[in-house]
Amino acid sequence: MAHPTPMKHSLKAVSLWTPAFLARTVALSFQKLAPWQLWRNPIIFIVEIAALYTTFACFVQPNDASVNFTVQISIWLWITALFATFSEAIAEGRGKAQTENLKATRAQIMAKRWTGKTYETIASSQLIFGDIVLVEANDIIPSDGDVIEGIASVDESAITGESAPVIRESGGDRSAVTGGTKVLSDWIRIKITAAQGQTALDKMIAMVEGSVRQKTPNEIALTILLLAMTLIFLVVVVSIYPLALFSKKDPVDIVILVALLISLIPTTIGGLLSAIGIAGMNRLLKLNVLANSGRAVEAAGDVDVMMFDKTGTVTIGNRCAVEFIPMPGIDMTNLVDAVGLASLADETPEGRSIVQLAKERYSWTPPASMQEYESIIFTAHTRMSGIRHKTSEIRKGATDAVLHYMGEVMGEPLSPPEEFTKEVHKISASGGTPFAIMSAEGSKATLLGLIHLKDVIKPGLKMRFALLKRIGIRTVMITGDNPVTARAIAAEAGIDDVIAQATPEAKLNYIRQVQREGHLIAMCGDGSNDAPALSQADVAIAMNTGTQAAKEAGNMIDLDSDPTKIINVVAVGKQMLITRGSLTTFSIANDVAKYFAIIPALFVSMYPGLEILNIMNLCTPKSAILSAVIFNALILVGLLPLALRGVKFRPASAADILRSNLLIYGIGGIIAPFIGIKIIDMVICFLKVI
């Protein structure tokens, strides 16, 4: 049977200015103008109603001059509504363009399903939850599942973008496989764990297309606030008409009042709000993280406590040699030569790290030939490994095992020297593991020194923890280690709190306690024992290679299975909240400025006292209102790149971020309309379009 080649579908940046992309986006923008779609965005829905009214008014105007002004107002109101739908369409369209390769991966893949007696070859689309399938070398895994038998090397680059193959085997926390990836060697039997349409690939496609995006609580609250402001402006504008009649002046044209309303209501943020949310989800997906909903992404932005597992997250996960400590009277050169020889045949991570340290720090060179040497393999019984040459040998291992063996060689119990005991306690107190090394010749044994092994902090992680502390996030490390070791590693990494000798109950109780104190907590996990804590956490990232229980308990899935990515997820959430807050500040400040810019010019003939506020000195009342409507439309396009890219997130306190937003987007939102409306007004007057 021929096996298809897996499609590469890493999410790359999609150009926004290709003719085909723009054509699709513009078409989608017009589709979104349909009232049954637009009513979900109340502010832009009001803009569309205003555009419909002014369009109708074009046909019932009493003179050509009024028609000319009304037509221009109508055109720019339609452009405002179209630009608002365009902002949402371009955010969704970018995601849809990114899914074209993803959808190609869903092309028909054949699967070998177990019938109870034999295997039958069927299309992957016919698989259902609970089916058992066989996947052999060069086969494409037909759907998401758990390995129940066998072990295989799997190429997951189609999902994660990482070229290095990974091992997937039955049992443990590395049994999950993803549909669309390829088995490179051996074979595995998989139990399908995802129904059709619910695989990781399906969720990725739905997420980037924005088809399942729900409004978050903060977004709903902001929409209600903006709608309330719109109603206030509506009452203000409607009241102008009877006030004009009361002043016994000519009544104000209703078209002007409609245009004034649209200029004053917060159309800027109303038109960009959906695009901000969709763009935030797209940024998360670029990290290869699937979120169940926008609520989880938003919660990530509010997180102030983060829980990390020690092994594999804070630390590399394998003990590495960091120091050789000779005993008194032992030359460092002799010690390095001994530890190097004893570790050459040791294929464990510890053994390889010892050889690497000897080579890099002490320029040790292994002998040209090892044929005369006999390797002593590590066993759980001896807890030592080493090398034998004729009548001499070198052994390294646990300190008590090495001391006991030296006593056997010499025929009497050995009392370790005081320096040895002191160094052992020092290494243990720092969170490391001491290995002793000795040499023996006949019945003579010599204690050569100690090897300091430790679980090394991942590079750059200490700096990242410091940044988290700067933005007010408390970090907590979870480990099964003893409290002494746990506190030493936490101190080295700059972590605030530790849960040592952790059990599933201890994790769950800690999360509940933190939440009772009013905090939002994020954690990641991959095992079934993490599921209770994941289900309780506000932001829970499950590893894609983890158990099904963990993935069902989490509200996000990391396709790369990188626990440290929780930091990036929080940064995306904060960036989305900051972007929304910044553009809301700009929009409201915009409306305040437009109020002071337009009202005096529009009503100075009716109320001469307003002349003192007419600081912009706009040409005519009609040019003032048309300039404001045009500026209102153009500012949507001007801010669209910022909404899609997001305001740059920098680690700072909430007070610093608020101060920065008020200075940049608050003051900027006040100044921009004065400059923009004045320039547009000058152009209108120069061209004499009204």
Salt bridges, closest charged atoms under 4 A:
GLU88 OE2 - LYS32 NZ 3.53
GLU92 OE2 - LYS32 NZ 3.42
GLU100 OE2 - ARG24 NH2 3.99
GLU120 OE2 - ARG113 NH2 2.61
ASP131 OD2 - ARG113 NH1 3.33
GLU136 OE1 - LYS112 NZ 2.46
ASP139 OD1 - HIS3 ND1 2.49
ASP139 OD2 - LYS112 NZ 2.95
GLU149 OE1 - ARG189 NE 2.91
ASP155 OD2 - LYS8 NZ 3.92
GLU156 OE2 - ARG168 NE 3.21
ASP202 OD1 - ARG106 NH1 2.56
GLU209 OE2 - LYS103 NZ 2.75
GLU219 OE2 - ARG213 NH2 3.15
GLU298 OE2 - ARG580 NH1 2.97
ASP304 OD2 - HIS519 ND1 2.85
GLU323 OE1 - HIS452 ND1 3.55
ASP346 OD2 - LYS396 NZ 3.01
GLU347 OE1 - ARG352 NH1 3.85
GLU350 OE2 - ARG319 NH2 3.21
GLU372 OE1 - HIS389 NE2 3.24
GLU374 OE2 - ARG388 NH1 3.37
GLU393 OE1 - ARG388 NH2 3.71
GLU393 OE1 - ARG395 NE 3.04
ASP400 OD2 - ARG383 NH2 2.77
GLU408 OE2 - HIS404 NE2 3.05
ASP455 OD2 - LYS310 NZ 3.18
ASP481 OD2 - LYS310 NZ 3.18
GLU492 OE1 - LYS454 NZ 2.71
ASP496 OD1 - LYS469 NZ 3.08
GLU517 OE1 - HIS519 NE2 3.95
ASP530 OD1 - LYS507 NZ 2.63
ASP558 OD1 - LYS565 NZ 2.80
ASP560 OD2 - LYS565 NZ 2.64
ASP591 OD1 - LYS594 NZ 3.46
ASP656 OD1 - ARG659 NH1 2.72
